[in-house]
């Protein structure tokens, strides 16, 4: 059995889509993870228990309010990271 926070999966699923609206933000691994971490800290965890390797229910990821909350949290996180990226200078696209 596996304990899984599906909010993390939802954040990473929506991250690419939301990043398309911010073409000037750095998308290096550090910045992507910082964005995800900031967004996840704004969202409630949603834990499920599943068999390892089994497909688990994502009914909540289809809920419009959860989707809207996730996009909003990602947008705020992108704005924070864009203003103060914490990556090494050589990774910045400038």
Secondary structure, DSSP 8 states (H G I E B T S, - for coil): -EEEEHHHHHHHHHHHHHHTT-TTS--SHHHHHHHHHHHHHHS---EEEE-TT-----HHHH-HHHHHHHHHHHHHHHHHHHHS--S-GGGS--
